[in-house]
């Protein structure tokens, strides 16, 4: 069930990250949602690997938003090229 919560938090985090990220973001709703979910999952597994979270514990909402913002910046840089 923790993966479902991570995905739901990632969905909301992706939408919030898109609203917070400055600049023109041409990514669509689905791409933004997928980037948010990937950011949330990435931060969760990175945190578990670094020892910040125990196994089965997900990242918090703020960490998920930060992960989504980082991935949105990377997406913007890749899409320009």
mmCIF file of the N, C-alpha and C atoms, coordinates in Angstrom:
data_MODEL
# 
_entry.id   MODEL 
# 
loop_
_atom_site.group_PDB 
_atom_site.id 
_atom_site.type_symbol 
_atom_site.label_atom_id 
_atom_site.label_alt_id 
_atom_site.label_comp_id 
_atom_site.label_asym_id 
_atom_site.label_entity_id 
_atom_site.label_seq_id 
_atom_site.pdbx_PDB_ins_code 
_atom_site.Cartn_x 
_atom_site.Cartn_y 
_atom_site.Cartn_z 
_atom_site.occupancy 
_atom_site.B_iso_or_equiv 
_atom_site.pdbx_formal_charge 
_atom_site.auth_seq_id 
_atom_site.auth_comp_id 
_atom_site.auth_asym_id 
_atom_site.auth_atom_id 
_atom_site.pdbx_PDB_model_num 
ATOM 1   N N  . UNK A 1 1  ? 0.820  -1.194 0.000   1.00 0.00 ? 1  UNK A N  1 
ATOM 2   C CA . UNK A 1 1  ? 0.000  0.000  0.000   1.00 0.00 ? 1  UNK A CA 1 
ATOM 3   C C  . UNK A 1 1  ? 0.866  1.261  0.000   1.00 0.00 ? 1  UNK A C  1 
ATOM 4   N N  . UNK A 1 2  ? 2.116  1.155  0.463   1.00 0.00 ? 2  UNK A N  1 
ATOM 5   C CA . UNK A 1 2  ? 2.967  2.340  0.515   1.00 0.00 ? 2  UNK A CA 1 
ATOM 6   C C  . UNK A 1 2  ? 3.312  2.848  -0.875  1.00 0.00 ? 2  UNK A C  1 
ATOM 7   N N  . UNK A 1 3  ? 3.409  1.961  -1.857  1.00 0.00 ? 3  UNK A N  1 
ATOM 8   C CA . UNK A 1 3  ? 3.697  2.403  -3.231  1.00 0.00 ? 3  UNK A CA 1 
ATOM 9   C C  . UNK A 1 3  ? 2.525  3.209  -3.785  1.00 0.00 ? 3  UNK A C  1 
ATOM 10  N N  . UNK A 1 4  ? 1.304  2.854  -3.398  1.00 0.00 ? 4  UNK A N  1 
ATOM 11  C CA . UNK A 1 4  ? 0.124  3.607  -3.851  1.00 0.00 ? 4  UNK A CA 1 
ATOM 12  C C  . UNK A 1 4  ? 0.158  5.019  -3.276  1.00 0.00 ? 4  UNK A C  1 
ATOM 13  N N  . UNK A 1 5  ? 0.514  5.143  -2.005  1.00 0.00 ? 5  UNK A N  1 
ATOM 14  C CA . UNK A 1 5  ? 0.605  6.468  -1.391  1.00 0.00 ? 5  UNK A CA 1 
ATOM 15  C C  . UNK A 1 5  ? 1.721  7.285  -2.024  1.00 0.00 ? 5  UNK A C  1 
ATOM 16  N N  . UNK A 1 6  ? 2.819  6.622  -2.344  1.00 0.00 ? 6  UNK A N  1 
ATOM 17  C CA . UNK A 1 6  ? 3.926  7.323  -2.999  1.00 0.00 ? 6  UNK A CA 1 
ATOM 18  C C  . UNK A 1 6  ? 3.488  7.858  -4.351  1.00 0.00 ? 6  UNK A C  1 
ATOM 19  N N  . UNK A 1 7  ? 2.719  7.080  -5.100  1.00 0.00 ? 7  UNK A N  1 
ATOM 20  C CA . UNK A 1 7  ? 2.226  7.516  -6.408  1.00 0.00 ? 7  UNK A CA 1 
ATOM 21  C C  . UNK A 1 7  ? 1.241  8.666  -6.255  1.00 0.00 ? 7  UNK A C  1 
ATOM 22  N N  . UNK A 1 8  ? 0.342  8.573  -5.287  1.00 0.00 ? 8  UNK A N  1 
ATOM 23  C CA . UNK A 1 8  ? -0.628 9.658  -5.083  1.00 0.00 ? 8  UNK A CA 1 
ATOM 24  C C  . UNK A 1 8  ? 0.054  10.949 -4.641  1.00 0.00 ? 8  UNK A C  1 
ATOM 25  N N  . UNK A 1 9  ? 1.012  10.833 -3.752  1.00 0.00 ? 9  UNK A N  1 
ATOM 26  C CA . UNK A 1 9  ? 1.757  12.015 -3.320  1.00 0.00 ? 9  UNK A CA 1 
ATOM 27  C C  . UNK A 1 9  ? 2.561  12.574 -4.496  1.00 0.00 ? 9  UNK A C  1 
ATOM 28  N N  . UNK A 1 10 ? 3.132  11.690 -5.310  1.00 0.00 ? 10 UNK A N  1 
ATOM 29  C CA . UNK A 1 10 ? 3.876  12.123 -6.489  1.00 0.00 ? 10 UNK A CA 1 
ATOM 30  C C  . UNK A 1 10 ? 3.003  12.865 -7.484  1.00 0.00 ? 10 UNK A C  1 
ATOM 31  N N  . UNK A 1 11 ? 1.759  12.417 -7.637  1.00 0.00 ? 11 UNK A N  1 
ATOM 32  C CA . UNK A 1 11 ? 0.817  13.090 -8.534  1.00 0.00 ? 11 UNK A CA 1 
ATOM 33  C C  . UNK A 1 11 ? 0.587  14.531 -8.093  1.00 0.00 ? 11 UNK A C  1 
ATOM 34  N N  . UNK A 1 12 ? 0.288  14.714 -6.829  1.00 0.00 ? 12 UNK A N  1 
ATOM 35  C CA . UNK A 1 12 ? 0.040  16.056 -6.304  1.00 0.00 ? 12 UNK A CA 1 
ATOM 36  C C  . UNK A 1 12 ? 1.334  16.872 -6.303  1.00 0.00 ? 12 UNK A C  1 
ATOM 37  N N  . UNK A 1 13 ? 2.446  16.227 -5.978  1.00 0.00 ? 13 UNK A N  1 
ATOM 38  C CA . UNK A 1 13 ? 3.735  16.920 -5.957  1.00 0.00 ? 13 UNK A CA 1 
ATOM 39  C C  . UNK A 1 13 ? 4.117  17.404 -7.351  1.00 0.00 ? 13 UNK A C  1 
ATOM 40  N N  . UNK A 1 14 ? 3.830  16.620 -8.374  1.00 0.00 ? 14 UNK A N  1 
ATOM 41  C CA . UNK A 1 14 ? 4.120  17.029 -9.753  1.00 0.00 ? 14 UNK A CA 1 
ATOM 42  C C  . UNK A 1 14 ? 3.324  18.257 -10.155 1.00 0.00 ? 14 UNK A C  1 
ATOM 43  N N  . UNK A 1 15 ? 2.073  18.284 -9.786  1.00 0.00 ? 15 UNK A N  1 
ATOM 44  C CA . UNK A 1 15 ? 1.245  19.447 -10.099 1.00 0.00 ? 15 UNK A CA 1 
ATOM 45  C C  . UNK A 1 15 ? 1.720  20.691 -9.350  1.00 0.00 ? 15 UNK A C  1 
ATOM 46  N N  . UNK A 1 16 ? 2.082  20.510 -8.083  1.00 0.00 ? 16 UNK A N  1 
ATOM 47  C CA . UNK A 1 16 ? 2.578  21.638 -7.299  1.00 0.00 ? 16 UNK A CA 1 
ATOM 48  C C  . UNK A 1 16 ? 3.945  22.097 -7.792  1.00 0.00 ? 16 UNK A C  1 
ATOM 49  N N  . UNK A 1 17 ? 4.793  21.160 -8.173  1.00 0.00 ? 17 UNK A N  1 
ATOM 50  C CA . UNK A 1 17 ? 6.120  21.519 -8.685  1.00 0.00 ? 17 UNK A CA 1 
ATOM 51  C C  . UNK A 1 17 ? 6.002  22.320 -9.972  1.00 0.00 ? 17 UNK A C  1 
ATOM 52  N N  . UNK A 1 18 ? 5.061  21.945 -10.819 1.00 0.00 ? 18 UNK A N  1 
ATOM 53  C CA . UNK A 1 18 ? 4.861  22.690 -12.065 1.00 0.00 ? 18 UNK A CA 1 
ATOM 54  C C  . UNK A 1 18 ? 4.396  24.114 -11.770 1.00 0.00 ? 18 UNK A C  1 
ATOM 55  N N  . UNK A 1 19 ? 3.571  24.271 -10.762 1.00 0.00 ? 19 UNK A N  1 
ATOM 56  C CA . UNK A 1 19 ? 3.101  25.605 -10.397 1.00 0.00 ? 19 UNK A CA 1 
ATOM 57  C C  . UNK A 1 19 ? 4.226  26.446 -9.772  1.00 0.00 ? 19 UNK A C  1 
ATOM 58  N N  . UNK A 1 20 ? 5.140  25.796 -9.053  1.00 0.00 ? 20 UNK A N  1 
ATOM 59  C CA . UNK A 1 20 ? 6.211  26.525 -8.372  1.00 0.00 ? 20 UNK A CA 1 
ATOM 60  C C  . UNK A 1 20 ? 7.417  26.801 -9.263  1.00 0.00 ? 20 UNK A C  1 
ATOM 61  N N  . UNK A 1 21 ? 7.630  25.967 -10.269 1.00 0.00 ? 21 UNK A N  1 
ATOM 62  C CA . UNK A 1 21 ? 8.812  26.106 -11.123 1.00 0.00 ? 21 UNK A CA 1 
ATOM 63  C C  . UNK A 1 21 ? 8.659  27.343 -12.011 1.00 0.00 ? 21 UNK A C  1 
ATOM 64  N N  . UNK A 1 22 ? 9.654  28.224 -11.991 1.00 0.00 ? 22 UNK A N  1 
ATOM 65  C CA . UNK A 1 22 ? 9.560  29.421 -12.826 1.00 0.00 ? 22 UNK A CA 1 
ATOM 66  C C  . UNK A 1 22 ? 9.788  29.089 -14.298 1.00 0.00 ? 22 UNK A C  1 
ATOM 67  N N  . UNK A 1 23 ? 9.291  29.945 -15.156 1.00 0.00 ? 23 UNK A N  1 
ATOM 68  C CA . UNK A 1 23 ? 9.508  29.782 -16.591 1.00 0.00 ? 23 UNK A CA 1 
ATOM 69  C C  . UNK A 1 23 ? 8.346  29.108 -17.284 1.00 0.00 ? 23 UNK A C  1 
ATOM 70  N N  . UNK A 1 24 ? 8.448  29.055 -18.588 1.00 0.00 ? 24 UNK A N  1 
ATOM 71  C CA . UNK A 1 24 ? 7.415  28.448 -19.417 1.00 0.00 ? 24 UNK A CA 1 
ATOM 72  C C  . UNK A 1 24 ? 7.635  26.936 -19.445 1.00 0.00 ? 24 UNK A C  1 
ATOM 73  N N  . UNK A 1 25 ? 6.629  26.211 -19.041 1.00 0.00 ? 25 UNK A N  1 
ATOM 74  C CA . UNK A 1 25 ? 6.716  24.758 -19.019 1.00 0.00 ? 25 UNK A CA 1 
ATOM 75  C C  . UNK A 1 25 ? 5.741  24.216 -20.052 1.00 0.00 ? 25 UNK A C  1 
ATOM 76  N N  . UNK A 1 26 ? 6.286  23.673 -21.121 1.00 0.00 ? 26 UNK A N  1 
ATOM 77  C CA . UNK A 1 26 ? 5.437  23.183 -22.199 1.00 0.00 ? 26 UNK A CA 1 
ATOM 78  C C  . UNK A 1 26 ? 5.039  21.729 -22.021 1.00 0.00 ? 26 UNK A C  1 
ATOM 79  N N  . UNK A 1 27 ? 5.427  21.097 -20.919 1.00 0.00 ? 27 UNK A N  1 
ATOM 80  C CA . UNK A 1 27 ? 5.041  19.711 -20.663 1.00 0.00 ? 27 UNK A CA 1 
ATOM 81  C C  . UNK A 1 27 ? 3.547  19.660 -20.370 1.00 0.00 ? 27 UNK A C  1 
ATOM 82  N N  . UNK A 1 28 ? 2.918  18.640 -20.860 1.00 0.00 ? 28 UNK A N  1 
ATOM 83  C CA . UNK A 1 28 ? 1.487  18.480 -20.650 1.00 0.00 ? 28 UNK A CA 1 
ATOM 84  C C  . UNK A 1 28 ? 1.163  17.945 -19.271 1.00 0.00 ? 28 UNK A C  1 
ATOM 85  N N  . UNK A 1 29 ? -0.121 17.771 -19.043 1.00 0.00 ? 29 UNK A N  1 
ATOM 86  C CA . UNK A 1 29 ? -0.614 17.307 -17.754 1.00 0.00 ? 29 UNK A CA 1 
ATOM 87  C C  . UNK A 1 29 ? -0.092 15.912 -17.430 1.00 0.00 ? 29 UNK A C  1 
ATOM 88  N N  . UNK A 1 30 ? -0.133 15.021 -18.392 1.00 0.00 ? 30 UNK A N  1 
ATOM 89  C CA . UNK A 1 30 ? 0.292  13.642 -18.165 1.00 0.00 ? 30 UNK A CA 1 
ATOM 90  C C  . UNK A 1 30 ? 1.799  13.579 -17.914 1.00 0.00 ? 30 UNK A C  1 
ATOM 91  N N  . UNK A 1 31 ? 2.583  14.306 -18.696 1.00 0.00 ? 31 UNK A N  1 
ATOM 92  C CA . UNK A 1 31 ? 4.036  14.314 -18.510 1.00 0.00 ? 31 UNK A CA 1 
ATOM 93  C C  . UNK A 1 31 ? 4.384  14.897 -17.147 1.00 0.00 ? 31 UNK A C  1 
ATOM 94  N N  . UNK A 1 32 ? 3.723  15.952 -16.755 1.00 0.00 ? 32 UNK A N  1 
ATOM 95  C CA . UNK A 1 32 ? 3.975  16.563 -15.454 1.00 0.00 ? 32 UNK A CA 1 
ATOM 96  C C  . UNK A 1 32 ? 3.628  15.590 -14.331 1.00 0.00 ? 32 UNK A C  1 
ATOM 97  N N  . UNK A 1 33 ? 2.525  14.887 -14.479 1.00 0.00 ? 33 UNK A N  1 
ATOM 98  C CA . UNK A 1 33 ? 2.125  13.903 -13.485 1.00 0.00 ? 33 UNK A CA 1 
ATOM 99  C C  . UNK A 1 33 ? 3.145  12.775 -13.392 1.00 0.00 ? 33 UNK A C  1 
ATOM 100 N N  . UNK A 1 34 ? 3.593  12.271 -14.527 1.00 0.00 ? 34 UNK A N  1 
ATOM 101 C CA . UNK A 1 34 ? 4.581  11.194 -14.529 1.00 0.00 ? 34 UNK A CA 1 
ATOM 102 C C  . UNK A 1 34 ? 5.911  11.651 -13.941 1.00 0.00 ? 34 UNK A C  1 
ATOM 103 N N  . UNK A 1 35 ? 6.302  12.879 -14.223 1.00 0.00 ? 35 UNK A N  1 
ATOM 104 C CA . UNK A 1 35 ? 7.533  13.421 -13.640 1.00 0.00 ? 35 UNK A CA 1 
ATOM 105 C C  . UNK A 1 35 ? 7.381  13.560 -12.128 1.00 0.00 ? 35 UNK A C  1 
ATOM 106 N N  . UNK A 1 36 ? 6.227  13.972 -11.670 1.00 0.00 ? 36 UNK A N  1 
ATOM 107 C CA . UNK A 1 36 ? 5.983  14.062 -10.223 1.00 0.00 ? 36 UNK A CA 1 
ATOM 108 C C  . UNK A 1 36 ? 6.044  12.711 -9.545  1.00 0.00 ? 36 UNK A C  1 
ATOM 109 N N  . UNK A 1 37 ? 5.451  11.707 -10.173 1.00 0.00 ? 37 UNK A N  1 
ATOM 110 C CA . UNK A 1 37 ? 5.492  10.358 -9.621  1.00 0.00 ? 37 UNK A CA 1 
ATOM 111 C C  . UNK A 1 37 ? 6.925  9.836  -9.619  1.00 0.00 ? 37 UNK A C  1 
ATOM 112 N N  . UNK A 1 38 ? 7.660  10.068 -10.709 1.00 0.00 ? 38 UNK A N  1 
ATOM 113 C CA . UNK A 1 38 ? 9.060  9.630  -10.780 1.00 0.00 ? 38 UNK A CA 1 
ATOM 114 C C  . UNK A 1 38 ? 9.906  10.350 -9.727  1.00 0.00 ? 38 UNK A C  1 
ATOM 115 N N  . UNK A 1 39 ? 9.652  11.625 -9.519  1.00 0.00 ? 39 UNK A N  1 
ATOM 116 C CA . UNK A 1 39 ? 10.386 12.373 -8.494  1.00 0.00 ? 39 UNK A CA 1 
ATOM 117 C C  . UNK A 1 39 ? 10.111 11.839 -7.096  1.00 0.00 ? 39 UNK A C  1 
ATOM 118 N N  . UNK A 1 40 ? 8.854  11.522 -6.834  1.00 0.00 ? 40 UNK A N  1 
ATOM 119 C CA . UNK A 1 40 ? 8.497  10.979 -5.531  1.00 0.00 ? 40 UNK A CA 1 
ATOM 120 C C  . UNK A 1 40 ? 9.116  9.602  -5.308  1.00 0.00 ? 40 UNK A C  1 
ATOM 121 N N  . UNK A 1 41 ? 9.046  8.751  -6.318  1.00 0.00 ? 41 UNK A N  1 
ATOM 122 C CA . UNK A 1 41 ? 9.656  7.426  -6.205  1.00 0.00 ? 41 UNK A CA 1 
ATOM 123 C C  . UNK A 1 41 ? 11.173 7.523  -6.080  1.00 0.00 ? 41 UNK A C  1 
ATOM 124 N N  . UNK A 1 42 ? 11.772 8.415  -6.872  1.00 0.00 ? 42 UNK A N  1 
ATOM 125 C CA . UNK A 1 42 ? 13.220 8.588  -6.821  1.00 0.00 ? 42 UNK A CA 1 
ATOM 126 C C  . UNK A 1 42 ? 13.700 9.062  -5.471  1.00 0.00 ? 42 UNK A C  1 
ATOM 127 N N  . UNK A 1 43 ? 13.005 10.028 -4.899  1.00 0.00 ? 43 UNK A N  1 
ATOM 128 C CA . UNK A 1 43 ? 13.391 10.557 -3.592  1.00 0.00 ? 43 UNK A CA 1 
ATOM 129 C C  . UNK A 1 43 ? 13.162 9.504  -2.508  1.00 0.00 ? 43 UNK A C  1 
ATOM 130 N N  . UNK A 1 44 ? 12.095 8.713  -2.655  1.00 0.00 ? 44 UNK A N  1 
ATOM 131 C CA . UNK A 1 44 ? 11.833 7.658  -1.683  1.00 0.00 ? 44 UNK A CA 1 
ATOM 132 C C  . UNK A 1 44 ? 12.966 6.642  -1.669  1.00 0.00 ? 44 UNK A C  1 
ATOM 133 N N  . UNK A 1 45 ? 13.340 6.156  -2.853  1.00 0.00 ? 45 UNK A N  1 
ATOM 134 C CA . UNK A 1 45 ? 14.390 5.143  -2.916  1.00 0.00 ? 45 UNK A CA 1 
ATOM 135 C C  . UNK A 1 45 ? 15.770 5.722  -2.605  1.00 0.00 ? 45 UNK A C  1 
ATOM 136 N N  . UNK A 1 46 ? 16.019 6.956  -2.968  1.00 0.00 ? 46 UNK A N  1 
ATOM 137 C CA . UNK A 1 46 ? 17.272 7.600  -2.597  1.00 0.00 ? 46 UNK A CA 1 
ATOM 138 C C  . UNK A 1 46 ? 17.359 7.754  -1.084  1.00 0.00 ? 46 UNK A C  1 
ATOM 139 N N  . UNK A 1 47 ? 16.276 8.179  -0.470  1.00 0.00 ? 47 UNK A N  1 
ATOM 140 C CA . UNK A 1 47 ? 16.244 8.321  0.984   1.00 0.00 ? 47 UNK A CA 1 
ATOM 141 C C  . UNK A 1 47 ? 16.432 7.000  1.702   1.00 0.00 ? 47 UNK A C  1 
ATOM 142 N N  . UNK A 1 48 ? 15.849 5.928  1.152   1.00 0.00 ? 48 UNK A N  1 
ATOM 143 C CA . UNK A 1 48 ? 16.042 4.608  1.759   1.00 0.00 ? 48 UNK A CA 1 
ATOM 144 C C  . UNK A 1 48 ? 17.484 4.147  1.593   1.00 0.00 ? 48 UNK A C  1 
ATOM 145 N N  . UNK A 1 49 ? 18.089 4.429  0.443   1.00 0.00 ? 49 UNK A N  1 
ATOM 146 C CA . UNK A 1 49 ? 19.481 4.033  0.206   1.00 0.00 ? 49 UNK A CA 1 
ATOM 147 C C  . UNK A 1 49 ? 20.437 4.825  1.093   1.00 0.00 ? 49 UNK A C  1 
ATOM 148 N N  . UNK A 1 50 ? 20.103 6.080  1.365   1.00 0.00 ? 50 UNK A N  1 
ATOM 149 C CA . UNK A 1 50 ? 20.964 6.919  2.204   1.00 0.00 ? 50 UNK A CA 1 
ATOM 150 C C  . UNK A 1 50 ? 20.721 6.691  3.698   1.00 0.00 ? 50 UNK A C  1 
ATOM 151 N N  . UNK A 1 51 ? 19.686 5.933  4.035   1.00 0.00 ? 51 UNK A N  1 
ATOM 152 C CA . UNK A 1 51 ? 19.390 5.658  5.438   1.00 0.00 ? 51 UNK A CA 1 
ATOM 153 C C  . UNK A 1 51 ? 18.492 6.683  6.093   1.00 0.00 ? 51 UNK A C  1 
ATOM 154 N N  . UNK A 1 52 ? 17.904 7.573  5.318   1.00 0.00 ? 52 UNK A N  1 
ATOM 155 C CA . UNK A 1 52 ? 17.009 8.589  5.871   1.00 0.00 ? 52 UNK A CA 1 
ATOM 156 C C  . UNK A 1 52 ? 15.646 8.010  6.212   1.00 0.00 ? 52 UNK A C  1 
ATOM 157 N N  . UNK A 1 53 ? 15.225 7.015  5.433   1.00 0.00 ? 53 UNK A N  1 
ATOM 158 C CA . UNK A 1 53 ? 13.935 6.363  5.637   1.00 0.00 ? 53 UNK A CA 1 
ATOM 159 C C  . UNK A 1 53 ? 14.171 4.871  5.824   1.00 0.00 ? 53 UNK A C  1 
ATOM 160 N N  . UNK A 1 54 ? 13.283 4.236  6.568   1.00 0.00 ? 54 UNK A N  1 
ATOM 161 C CA . UNK A 1 54 ? 13.367 2.787  6.706   1.00 0.00 ? 54 UNK A CA 1 
ATOM 162 C C  . UNK A 1 54 ? 12.686 2.136  5.511   1.00 0.00 ? 54 UNK A C  1 
ATOM 163 N N  . UNK A 1 55 ? 12.897 0.836  5.354   1.00 0.00 ? 55 UNK A N  1 
ATOM 164 C CA . UNK A 1 55 ? 12.268 0.111  4.251   1.00 0.00 ? 55 UNK A CA 1 
ATOM 165 C C  . UNK A 1 55 ? 10.750 0.189  4.401   1.00 0.00 ? 55 UNK A C  1 
ATOM 166 N N  . UNK A 1 56 ? 10.087 0.529  3.329   1.00 0.00 ? 56 UNK A N  1 
ATOM 167 C CA . UNK A 1 56 ? 8.635  0.656  3.346   1.00 0.00 ? 56 UNK A CA 1 
ATOM 168 C C  . UNK A 1 56 ? 8.141  2.042  3.719   1.00 0.00 ? 56 UNK A C  1 
ATOM 169 N N  . UNK A 1 57 ? 9.021  2.904  4.156   1.00 0.00 ? 57 UNK A N  1 
ATOM 170 C CA . UNK A 1 57 ? 8.638  4.269  4.515   1.00 0.00 ? 57 UNK A CA 1 
ATOM 171 C C  . UNK A 1 57 ? 8.856  5.170  3.315   1.00 0.00 ? 57 UNK A C  1 
ATOM 172 N N  . UNK A 1 58 ? 7.859  5.947  2.964   1.00 0.00 ? 58 UNK A N  1 
ATOM 173 C CA . UNK A 1 58 ? 7.960  6.834  1.823   1.00 0.00 ? 58 UNK A CA 1 
ATOM 174 C C  . UNK A 1 58 ? 8.515  8.190  2.189   1.00 0.00 ? 58 UNK A C  1 
ATOM 175 N N  . UNK A 1 59 ? 8.915  8.912  1.168   1.00 0.00 ? 59 UNK A N  1 
ATOM 176 C CA . UNK A 1 59 ? 9.406  10.283 1.378   1.00 0.00 ? 59 UNK A CA 1 
ATOM 177 C C  . UNK A 1 59 ? 8.236  11.182 1.744   1.00 0.00 ? 59 UNK A C  1 
ATOM 178 N N  . UNK A 1 60 ? 8.541  12.262 2.382   1.00 0.00 ? 60 UNK A N  1 
ATOM 179 C CA . UNK A 1 60 ? 7.517  13.222 2.745   1.00 0.00 ? 60 UNK A CA 1 
ATOM 180 C C  . UNK A 1 60 ? 7.075  14.047 1.545   1.00 0.00 ? 60 UNK A C  1 
ATOM 181 N N  . UNK A 1 61 ? 6.058  14.842 1.757   1.00 0.00 ? 61 UNK A N  1 
ATOM 182 C CA . UNK A 1 61 ? 5.493  15.632 0.671   1.00 0.00 ? 61 UNK A CA 1 
ATOM 183 C C  . UNK A 1 61 ? 6.480  16.665 0.157   1.00 0.00 ? 61 UNK A C  1 
ATOM 184 N N  . UNK A 1 62 ? 7.179  17.349 1.055   1.00 0.00 ? 62 UNK A N  1 
ATOM 185 C CA . UNK A 1 62 ? 8.140  18.374 0.626   1.00 0.00 ? 62 UNK A CA 1 
ATOM 186 C C  . UNK A 1 62 ? 9.287  17.768 -0.163  1.00 0.00 ? 62 UNK A C  1 
ATOM 187 N N  . UNK A 1 63 ? 9.780  16.617 0.276   1.00 0.00 ? 63 UNK A N  1 
ATOM 188 C CA . UNK A 1 63 ? 10.853 15.948 -0.460  1.00 0.00 ? 63 UNK A CA 1 
ATOM 189 C C  . UNK A 1 63 ? 10.367 15.532 -1.843  1.00 0.00 ? 63 UNK A C  1 
ATOM 190 N N  . UNK A 1 64 ? 9.125  15.101 -1.942  1.00 0.00 ? 64 UNK A N  1 
ATOM 191 C CA . UNK A 1 64 ? 8.569  14.714 -3.239  1.00 0.00 ? 64 UNK A CA 1 
ATOM 192 C C  . UNK A 1 64 ? 8.452  15.912 -4.176  1.00 0.00 ? 64 UNK A C  1 
ATOM 193 N N  . UNK A 1 65 ? 8.062  17.055 -3.638  1.00 0.00 ? 65 UNK A N  1 
ATOM 194 C CA . UNK A 1 65 ? 7.963  18.267 -4.455  1.00 0.00 ? 65 UNK A CA 1 
ATOM 195 C C  . UNK A 1 65 ? 9.347  18.686 -4.944  1.00 0.00 ? 65 UNK A C  1 
ATOM 196 N N  . UNK A 1 66 ? 10.346 18.615 -4.063  1.00 0.00 ? 66 UNK A N  1 
ATOM 197 C CA . UNK A 1 66 ? 11.712 18.973 -4.461  1.00 0.00 ? 66 UNK A CA 1 
ATOM 198 C C  . UNK A 1 66 ? 12.213 18.015 -5.544  1.00 0.00 ? 66 UNK A C  1 
ATOM 199 N N  . UNK A 1 67 ? 11.957 16.718 -5.373  1.00 0.00 ? 67 UNK A N  1 
ATOM 200 C CA . UNK A 1 67 ? 12.350 15.740 -6.385  1.00 0.00 ? 67 UNK A CA 1 
ATOM 201 C C  . UNK A 1 67 ? 11.674 15.998 -7.718  1.00 0.00 ? 67 UNK A C  1 
ATOM 202 N N  . UNK A 1 68 ? 10.405 16.369 -7.686  1.00 0.00 ? 68 UNK A N  1 
ATOM 203 C CA . UNK A 1 68 ? 9.678  16.668 -8.917  1.00 0.00 ? 68 UNK A CA 1 
ATOM 204 C C  . UNK A 1 68 ? 10.209 17.934 -9.585  1.00 0.00 ? 68 UNK A C  1 
ATOM 205 N N  . UNK A 1 69 ? 10.556 18.951 -8.803  1.00 0.00 ? 69 UNK A N  1 
ATOM 206 C CA . UNK A 1 69 ? 11.105 20.179 -9.371  1.00 0.00 ? 69 UNK A CA 1 
ATOM 207 C C  . UNK A 1 69 ? 12.446 19.900 -10.043 1.00 0.00 ? 69 UNK A C  1 
ATOM 208 N N  . UNK A 1 70 ? 13.278 19.093 -9.387  1.00 0.00 ? 70 UNK A N  1 
ATOM 209 C CA . UNK A 1 70 ? 14.569 18.739 -9.988  1.00 0.00 ? 70 UNK A CA 1 
ATOM 210 C C  . UNK A 1 70 ? 14.357 18.016 -11.311 1.00 0.00 ? 70 UNK A C  1 
ATOM 211 N N  . UNK A 1 71 ? 13.438 17.067 -11.339 1.00 0.00 ? 71 UNK A N  1 
ATOM 212 C CA . UNK A 1 71 ? 13.175 16.347 -12.588 1.00 0.00 ? 71 UNK A CA 1 
ATOM 213 C C  . UNK A 1 71 ? 12.549 17.250 -13.653 1.00 0.00 ? 71 UNK A C  1 
ATOM 214 N N  . UNK A 1 72 ? 11.736 18.220 -13.249 1.00 0.00 ? 72 UNK A N  1 
ATOM 215 C CA . UNK A 1 72 ? 11.183 19.157 -14.234 1.00 0.00 ? 72 UNK A CA 1 
ATOM 216 C C  . UNK A 1 72 ? 12.277 20.020 -14.852 1.00 0.00 ? 72 UNK A C  1 
ATOM 217 N N  . UNK A 1 73 ? 13.261 20.434 -14.052 1.00 0.00 ? 73 UNK A N  1 
ATOM 218 C CA . UNK A 1 73 ? 14.396 21.188 -14.606 1.00 0.00 ? 73 UNK A CA 1 
ATOM 219 C C  . UNK A 1 73 ? 15.189 20.318 -15.578 1.00 0.00 ? 73 UNK A C  1 
ATOM 220 N N  . UNK A 1 74 ? 15.425 19.070 -15.201 1.00 0.00 ? 74 UNK A N  1 
ATOM 221 C CA . UNK A 1 74 ? 16.141 18.160 -16.099 1.00 0.00 ? 74 UNK A CA 1 
ATOM 222 C C  . UNK A 1 74 ? 15.343 17.927 -17.370 1.00 0.00 ? 74 UNK A C  1 
ATOM 223 N N  . UNK A 1 75 ? 14.037 17.741 -17.255 1.00 0.00 ? 75 UNK A N  1 
ATOM 224 C CA . UNK A 1 75 ? 13.175 17.552 -18.413 1.00 0.00 ? 75 UNK A CA 1 
ATOM 225 C C  . UNK A 1 75 ? 13.249 18.764 -19.351 1.00 0.00 ? 75 UNK A C  1 
ATOM 226 N N  . UNK A 1 76 ? 13.235 19.964 -18.774 1.00 0.00 ? 76 UNK A N  1 
ATOM 227 C CA . UNK A 1 76 ? 13.313 21.177 -19.574 1.00 0.00 ? 76 UNK A CA 1 
ATOM 228 C C  . UNK A 1 76 ? 14.639 21.283 -20.321 1.00 0.00 ? 76 UNK A C  1 
ATOM 229 N N  . UNK A 1 77 ? 15.731 20.881 -19.671 1.00 0.00 ? 77 UNK A N  1 
ATOM 230 C CA . UNK A 1 77 ? 17.043 20.926 -20.319 1.00 0.00 ? 77 UNK A CA 1 
ATOM 231 C C  . UNK A 1 77 ? 17.151 19.887 -21.436 1.00 0.00 ? 77 UNK A C  1 
ATOM 232 N N  . UNK A 1 78 ? 16.598 18.715 -21.219 1.00 0.00 ? 78 UNK A N  1 
ATOM 233 C CA . UNK A 1 78 ? 16.647 17.660 -22.234 1.00 0.00 ? 78 UNK A CA 1 
ATOM 234 C C  . UNK A 1 78 ? 15.755 18.007 -23.416 1.00 0.00 ? 78 UNK A C  1 
ATOM 235 N N  . UNK A 1 79 ? 14.610 18.573 -23.135 1.00 0.00 ? 79 UNK A N  1 
ATOM 236 C CA . UNK A 1 79 ? 13.660 18.884 -24.202 1.00 0.00 ? 79 UNK A CA 1 
ATOM 237 C C  . UNK A 1 79 ? 14.163 20.013 -25.107 1.00 0.00 ? 79 UNK A C  1 
ATOM 238 N N  . UNK A 1 80 ? 14.960 20.918 -24.580 1.00 0.00 ? 80 UNK A N  1 
ATOM 239 C CA . UNK A 1 80 ? 15.490 22.016 -25.402 1.00 0.00 ? 80 UNK A CA 1 
ATOM 240 C C  . UNK A 1 80 ? 16.462 21.522 -26.451 1.00 0.00 ? 80 UNK A C  1 
ATOM 241 N N  . UNK A 1 81 ? 17.201 20.465 -26.144 1.00 0.00 ? 81 UNK A N  1 
ATOM 242 C CA . UNK A 1 81 ? 18.229 19.980 -27.070 1.00 0.00 ? 81 UNK A CA 1 
ATOM 243 C C  . UNK A 1 81 ? 17.665 19.152 -28.141 1.00 0.00 ? 81 UNK A C  1 
# 
